[in-house]
Structure formats: structure tokens, C-alpha cells
Amino acid sequence: MESILKRAIQKGNAEVARIHAENAIRQKNQSLSFLRMAARVDAVSSRVQSAVTMGQVTKSLSGVVRSMDAALRSMNLEKVSHLMDQFERQFETLDVQTQQMDESMGQSTTLSTPQSQVDSLMHQMADEAGLELQLELPQGEGGSIGASTASGEQDELSQRLARLRDQV
């Protein structure tokens, strides 16, 4: 539209230029009016969509409230508490049994592996790495401390197992 207006002005035809300018202004104003109307329609559409969504959320919430109400009425707190206590006792028993099983497995794998082969492999790896390996452990106080620690742990585990048996 503006190119036609520009050509009319260049040719000196003022009346044709004025008509094209009026048409251009009218079309611009009409375009703005349509844009305003589209914005209003979008706003109304958004409000309607929000209302529909809110209705769906309200319906879902009422279903959840009914379900929670039914669950709360059927819930026996004493029974739940008793079951949780029983679960904790069984879990502690399982923990003690697992710990004893781990110790037994650790002892059996240690006893089944020949110490001379382990020492030989460690010396070989140390030689390849250019390191000096000291496998000699001091006897005397160190050996008795290790033995007393192991027996102390065993006593503690035995006491825990006895307490668990008394609880059940």
C-alpha cells in the first residue's frame, strides 16, 4: 500500500495519494481493532480454561478427601504401632544374624586360604613394585589386644542376641 502511495506522490497525483493514505490508515486502525478483539477473546478463553481446570481439581480433591476419610476411619493406631514394634524387633534380629553370618564367612575364607601363598604373592607384588614388604607383626601385647577385642565383640553380640530372644 505504501509503495502505491509513494508512486502517486512521485507522479504528483495528490488526490490518488490522499485516497491511498486514507485506505492505509483505515486498514491500520482495523488491524489494531482486530488485535484488541483477539486479545479480549484470548483473555476470555484463558478464564474459561482456568474455571474448567479448577472444577476438575475440586472434583479430584473431593475424591481424595473421601478416600482419606475412609482410610482414617479404618486405621487402627494400636495395630499399626504393634506391627511397627514387631518389625523393628525382627529387623534387629536380622541385623544380628547377618553380622554373625558375615563373621563366619570372613573366618572361613581366611582359614581356607593358605597363608604361605598369600605371603608369597604379596612378596612377588612388592618386588615387582620395587618395595620392601614387612610381614612380621610384633607378638606380645599386640596379639593379646587383638584377641581380647575379638572376644569382647563376640560377648557383645551374644548379649544382643540374648536380649532379642527375650523380647520375642
Summary of the structure (lengths in Angstrom):
residues: 168
radius of gyration: 44.4
end to end distance: 95.1
largest distance: 121.8
contacts: 331
relative contact order: 0.04
helix: 89%
strand: 0%
